[in-house]
Amino acid sequence: MNSFDYTRHILSLDPDDLEILVSKWAKCQTHKYCSVMRPAGAGDRGCDVIGFYSAAKFEGDWDNYQCKQYKNTLPTASGMHELGKLLYYAFLREFTAPKNYYFVAPKGVNRNLRTWILNPSQLKAELLKQWTKFCEGTIIDGQKVLLSAELRTFILNYDFSNVSIIDIDYMVNDPHFRTILVDLYGGELPRAPSGKVPQEIDDSELIYVSKVLDVYSEYDQQIYAKAEDIVGHDEFEEDFIDQRERFYSAEAFRAFYRDNTVEGVLEDFETEIFQGIKPTLRLKYSDSFERMCTVLGEAGKLQPSGKLAIHGKIGVKQGYCHHFANENRLNWRKK
């Protein structure tokens, strides 16, 4: 099997391993979930992998990932049973109804179920219409769960547009899933988007910008208190534009891989950059402009290890120097 043939790897997973994969994927979505839980085993109430949006957990918003690994597409009966079961226990107030309900079915779902999911009002109607067939005798062993008026009302009030499908195409192409697949099976991470420099200096730039202006001030022996002070300067106006481009190259890189790598990958890359520039930073220079230019040049030549090395272009590595300055981990000017 080709190490990078992610489709084959996913399709060969057993049901437990599929849940583990989905759990790892959900944990990568730190911008979305406060925490992730996988209540494996019997009595899971139809919850395979859960992503909580806040510390309120089941009392707040949460997403359910119902993982189904079959030899063929997910059958209608199985899908409707799982959906009905979860809504039944939500009706009993064991948890709130999920904000989103995902069928994670690498081989997809069968035609009927797909059609209903793509038509939310039809999905709701069919669940109610065929409750006896799909749910009444299958939710609790040896006991019938009748569709009472109260349960019917609860289901009617649920937004079935929140039900969707995650199939093999989605899993292979989603950047967050790719993160886990690369970590498990090899291959390259997706490329980060290019950084876009806003015209106005953002508050998040103030520390490193002040340090760059301080470098210019020392070099010219006059005070440049704000960026406007160097407008028209033969050398510094262009140099300052370059520094901001570097900062935002690293910013875009950092933001993308913070959400699209497993824990430690980005941190290791950043540590290698910082350790790589420290010896050059400590050398003696005639002025801080020479120090900044020399360190930036050295940063651009660094060859860090790991999955991010191929994507850490010169501007990204140089831009990290300004992020370190922004975090007060380095100063260009020795006072």
C-alpha positions as CSV (number, residue, x, y, z in Angstrom):
1,M,0.0,0.0,0.0
2,N,1.3,3.4,-0.9
3,S,2.1,5.3,2.3
4,F,0.4,8.4,1.0
5,D,-2.7,6.7,-0.3
6,Y,-5.0,8.1,2.4
7,T,-8.1,6.8,0.9
8,R,-7.0,3.2,1.2
9,H,-5.7,3.8,4.8
10,I,-9.1,5.2,5.9
11,L,-11.2,2.6,4.2
12,S,-9.1,-0.2,5.9
13,L,-9.7,1.2,9.4
14,D,-11.8,-0.9,11.8
15,P,-14.7,0.9,13.5
16,D,-12.7,1.8,16.7
17,D,-9.8,3.1,14.7
18,L,-12.1,5.3,12.7
19,E,-13.5,6.8,15.9
20,I,-9.9,7.4,17.1
21,L,-9.0,9.1,13.8
22,V,-12.1,11.3,14.0
23,S,-11.3,12.1,17.6
24,K,-7.8,13.3,16.7
25,W,-9.2,15.3,13.9
26,A,-11.7,17.0,16.2
27,K,-9.0,17.8,18.7
28,C,-7.0,19.6,16.0
29,Q,-10.0,22.0,15.7
30,T,-8.9,24.1,18.6
31,H,-10.5,27.2,17.1
32,K,-13.8,25.5,17.3
33,Y,-13.9,23.1,20.2
34,C,-13.1,23.6,23.9
35,S,-12.7,19.9,24.4
36,V,-13.3,16.6,22.7
37,M,-14.6,13.3,24.1
38,R,-15.0,9.8,22.8
39,P,-17.4,7.8,25.0
40,A,-16.5,4.4,23.6
41,G,-18.5,1.3,24.4
42,A,-22.1,0.4,25.1
43,G,-24.4,3.0,26.5
44,D,-22.9,5.8,24.4
45,R,-26.5,7.1,23.7
46,G,-25.6,7.5,20.0
47,C,-22.6,9.6,20.6
48,D,-19.3,8.4,19.1
49,V,-17.1,11.5,19.1
50,I,-18.2,14.7,20.7
51,G,-16.8,18.2,20.3
52,F,-17.8,20.6,23.0
53,Y,-17.9,24.3,22.2
54,S,-17.5,25.5,25.8
55,A,-16.9,24.3,29.3
56,A,-20.7,24.0,29.6
57,K,-20.3,20.7,27.7
58,F,-23.6,18.9,27.2
59,E,-25.4,21.9,28.7
60,G,-24.1,24.1,25.9
61,D,-23.4,23.7,22.2
62,W,-21.8,20.5,21.0
63,D,-21.3,18.5,17.8
64,N,-21.8,14.7,17.4
65,Y,-19.8,12.6,15.0
66,Q,-21.5,9.3,14.4
67,C,-18.8,7.1,12.9
68,K,-19.9,4.2,10.6
69,Q,-17.4,2.0,8.9
70,Y,-19.2,-0.5,6.7
71,K,-18.2,-2.7,3.7
72,N,-20.7,-0.7,1.7
73,T,-22.6,2.5,2.1
74,L,-24.3,3.3,5.4
75,P,-27.8,1.7,5.3
76,T,-30.9,3.9,5.8
77,A,-32.1,1.8,8.8
78,S,-28.8,2.1,10.6
79,G,-28.5,5.9,10.1
80,M,-32.1,6.6,11.1
81,H,-31.8,4.4,14.1
82,E,-28.7,6.3,15.3
83,L,-30.3,9.7,14.7
84,G,-33.5,8.7,16.4
85,K,-31.7,7.2,19.4
86,L,-29.7,10.4,20.0
87,L,-32.7,12.6,19.8
88,Y,-34.6,10.3,22.1
89,Y,-31.9,10.7,24.8
90,A,-31.8,14.4,24.2
91,F,-35.6,14.5,24.7
92,L,-34.9,12.7,28.1
93,R,-32.6,15.7,28.9
94,E,-29.5,13.5,29.2
95,F,-27.9,16.2,27.0
96,T,-29.1,19.1,24.8
97,A,-29.7,18.3,21.1
98,P,-26.4,18.7,19.2
99,K,-25.7,21.8,17.3
100,N,-24.4,19.6,14.4
101,Y,-24.9,15.9,13.7
102,Y,-22.4,14.4,11.4
103,F,-22.5,10.9,9.8
104,V,-18.8,10.0,9.3
105,A,-19.2,7.3,6.7
106,P,-16.0,6.8,4.6
107,K,-18.0,4.8,2.0
108,G,-20.9,7.3,2.1
109,V,-24.5,6.7,2.8
110,N,-27.1,4.9,0.6
111,R,-29.2,6.8,-1.8
112,N,-32.4,7.1,0.3
113,L,-30.6,8.3,3.4
114,R,-28.5,10.8,1.4
115,T,-31.6,12.2,-0.3
116,W,-33.3,12.7,3.0
117,I,-30.3,14.4,4.6
118,L,-30.0,16.7,1.6
119,N,-33.7,17.6,2.1
120,P,-33.9,18.3,5.9
121,S,-37.7,18.6,6.1
122,Q,-38.0,15.2,4.4
123,L,-35.5,13.7,6.8
124,K,-37.6,15.0,9.7
125,A,-40.8,13.7,8.1
126,E,-39.4,10.3,7.4
127,L,-38.0,9.8,10.9
128,L,-41.4,10.6,12.4
129,K,-43.4,8.6,9.8
130,Q,-41.2,5.5,10.1
131,W,-40.4,5.7,13.8
132,T,-41.9,2.3,14.4
133,K,-39.7,0.8,11.7
134,F,-36.4,2.4,12.5
135,C,-36.5,3.3,16.2
136,E,-39.3,1.9,18.3
137,G,-37.9,-1.5,19.1
138,T,-34.2,-0.8,18.5
139,I,-33.2,1.9,20.9
140,I,-33.5,-0.1,24.2
141,D,-33.2,-3.8,24.2
142,G,-36.4,-5.6,25.1
143,Q,-38.4,-2.3,25.4
144,K,-40.4,-0.3,23.0
145,V,-39.8,3.5,22.7
146,L,-43.2,4.8,21.5
147,L,-43.4,8.1,19.6
148,S,-45.4,10.1,22.2
149,A,-46.8,13.5,21.5
150,E,-44.1,15.1,23.6
151,L,-41.3,13.2,21.8
152,R,-42.9,14.1,18.4
153,T,-42.9,17.8,19.4
154,F,-39.3,17.6,20.5
155,I,-38.2,16.1,17.1
156,L,-40.4,18.6,15.2
157,N,-38.5,21.4,16.9
158,Y,-35.0,20.1,16.0
159,D,-33.3,21.7,13.0
160,F,-32.6,18.8,10.7
161,S,-30.5,21.0,8.4
162,N,-27.8,20.4,11.1
163,V,-27.5,16.8,9.9
164,S,-24.8,16.2,7.3
165,I,-22.4,13.7,5.8
166,I,-18.6,13.3,6.0
167,D,-17.4,10.9,3.4
168,I,-14.0,9.8,2.1
169,D,-13.7,12.8,-0.3
170,Y,-14.2,15.2,2.6
171,M,-11.8,13.4,4.9
172,V,-9.0,13.3,2.3
173,N,-9.3,16.9,1.3
174,D,-10.1,18.7,4.6
175,P,-7.0,20.5,5.9
176,H,-7.6,19.4,9.5
177,F,-8.0,15.8,8.4
178,R,-4.9,16.0,6.3
179,T,-3.0,17.0,9.4
180,I,-3.8,13.7,11.1
181,L,-3.3,11.7,8.0
182,V,0.2,13.1,7.4
183,D,1.1,12.5,11.0
184,L,-0.1,8.9,10.8
185,Y,0.9,7.9,7.3
186,G,3.4,10.4,5.9
187,G,3.2,12.9,3.1
188,E,3.1,16.7,3.0
189,L,1.0,19.1,4.9
190,P,-1.1,21.6,2.9
191,R,0.6,24.9,2.1
192,A,-0.3,27.9,4.3
193,P,-1.9,31.0,2.6
194,S,0.3,34.0,1.8
195,G,0.3,36.8,4.4
196,K,-1.6,40.0,3.6
197,V,-0.2,43.2,4.9
198,P,-2.9,45.7,6.0
199,Q,-2.3,49.3,5.1
200,E,-2.7,50.5,8.7
201,I,-0.4,49.2,11.4
202,D,-2.4,46.9,13.7
203,D,-2.2,47.0,17.4
204,S,-0.7,43.5,17.3
205,E,2.4,45.0,15.5
206,L,3.2,47.8,17.9
207,I,6.0,46.2,19.9
208,Y,8.1,44.9,17.0
209,V,7.4,48.1,15.0
210,S,8.7,50.2,17.8
211,K,11.8,48.1,18.0
212,V,12.4,48.5,14.2
213,L,11.9,52.2,14.5
214,D,14.4,52.3,17.4
215,V,16.9,50.6,15.1
216,Y,16.4,53.3,12.5
217,S,16.7,56.0,15.1
218,E,20.0,54.7,16.4
219,Y,21.4,54.5,12.8
220,D,20.4,58.0,11.8
221,Q,20.9,59.5,15.3
222,Q,17.5,61.0,15.3
223,I,14.2,59.9,16.7
224,Y,11.6,58.1,14.6
225,A,8.7,57.7,16.9
226,K,6.1,56.5,14.4
227,A,6.1,54.9,11.0
228,E,5.0,58.1,9.3
229,D,8.4,59.6,10.4
230,I,10.3,57.5,7.8
231,V,8.1,58.2,4.8
232,G,10.3,59.4,2.0
233,H,13.5,58.1,3.7
234,D,15.9,56.8,1.0
235,E,16.5,53.5,2.7
236,F,14.2,53.0,5.6
237,E,10.8,53.5,3.9
238,E,11.4,50.4,1.7
239,D,13.1,48.4,4.5
240,F,10.1,49.0,6.8
241,I,7.7,47.7,4.1
242,D,9.9,44.6,3.8
243,Q,9.8,44.0,7.6
244,R,6.1,44.2,7.7
245,E,5.8,41.7,4.8
246,R,8.1,39.3,6.7
247,F,6.0,39.7,9.9
248,Y,2.7,38.9,8.1
249,S,4.3,36.0,6.2
250,A,5.1,34.4,9.5
251,E,1.7,35.4,10.9
252,A,-0.2,33.6,8.2
253,F,2.1,30.6,8.5
254,R,1.7,30.5,12.3
255,A,-2.1,30.9,12.2
256,F,-2.6,28.2,9.6
257,Y,-0.4,25.6,11.1
258,R,-1.6,26.2,14.6
259,D,-5.0,24.9,13.4
260,N,-3.6,22.4,10.9
261,T,-0.9,20.4,12.7
262,V,-0.8,18.0,15.6
263,E,0.5,19.3,18.9
264,G,4.3,20.0,18.9
265,V,4.9,20.3,15.1
266,L,4.6,24.1,15.0
267,E,6.2,24.6,18.4
268,D,9.3,22.5,17.3
269,F,9.6,24.6,14.1
270,E,9.5,27.9,16.1
271,T,12.0,26.6,18.7
272,E,14.5,25.6,15.9
273,I,14.2,29.1,14.4
274,F,14.8,30.8,17.7
275,Q,17.7,28.6,18.6
276,G,19.2,29.0,15.2
277,I,19.4,32.8,15.4
278,K,20.5,33.1,19.0
279,P,24.3,32.8,18.3
280,T,24.2,35.4,15.6
281,L,22.0,37.7,17.7
282,R,24.6,37.6,20.5
283,L,27.5,38.8,18.4
284,K,28.9,42.3,18.6
285,Y,27.9,44.8,15.9
286,S,28.6,48.4,15.1
287,D,24.9,49.2,15.5
288,S,21.5,47.6,15.8
289,F,20.7,48.0,12.1
290,E,23.6,45.7,11.3
291,R,22.5,43.3,14.0
292,M,18.9,43.2,12.7
293,C,20.0,42.7,9.0
294,T,22.6,40.0,9.9
295,V,20.2,38.1,12.1
296,L,17.4,38.2,9.4
297,G,19.9,37.0,6.9
298,E,20.9,34.1,9.1
299,A,17.2,33.3,9.8
300,G,16.6,33.0,6.0
301,K,19.4,30.4,5.7
302,L,18.2,28.2,8.5
303,Q,17.1,24.7,7.5
304,P,14.8,23.4,10.3
305,S,13.7,19.8,10.5
306,G,10.2,18.4,10.5
307,K,7.1,18.5,8.5
308,L,7.0,22.3,8.2
309,A,10.5,22.7,6.8
310,I,9.4,22.6,3.2
311,H,6.8,25.3,3.8
312,G,9.0,27.6,5.9
313,K,10.1,29.9,3.2
314,I,12.7,32.7,3.7
315,G,10.2,35.4,4.5
316,V,8.5,33.2,7.0
317,K,11.7,32.4,8.9
318,Q,12.7,36.0,8.8
319,G,9.3,37.1,9.9
320,Y,9.5,34.9,13.0
321,C,12.3,37.2,14.2
322,H,9.8,40.0,14.4
323,H,7.4,37.8,16.2
324,F,10.1,37.0,18.7
325,A,10.7,40.7,19.1
326,N,6.9,41.2,19.5
327,E,6.9,38.7,22.3
328,N,9.9,40.4,23.9
329,R,12.1,37.4,23.4
330,L,14.7,39.5,21.5
331,N,15.8,43.1,21.2
332,W,17.7,44.6,18.3
333,R,19.2,47.5,20.2
334,K,21.4,46.9,23.2
335,K,20.9,49.7,25.7
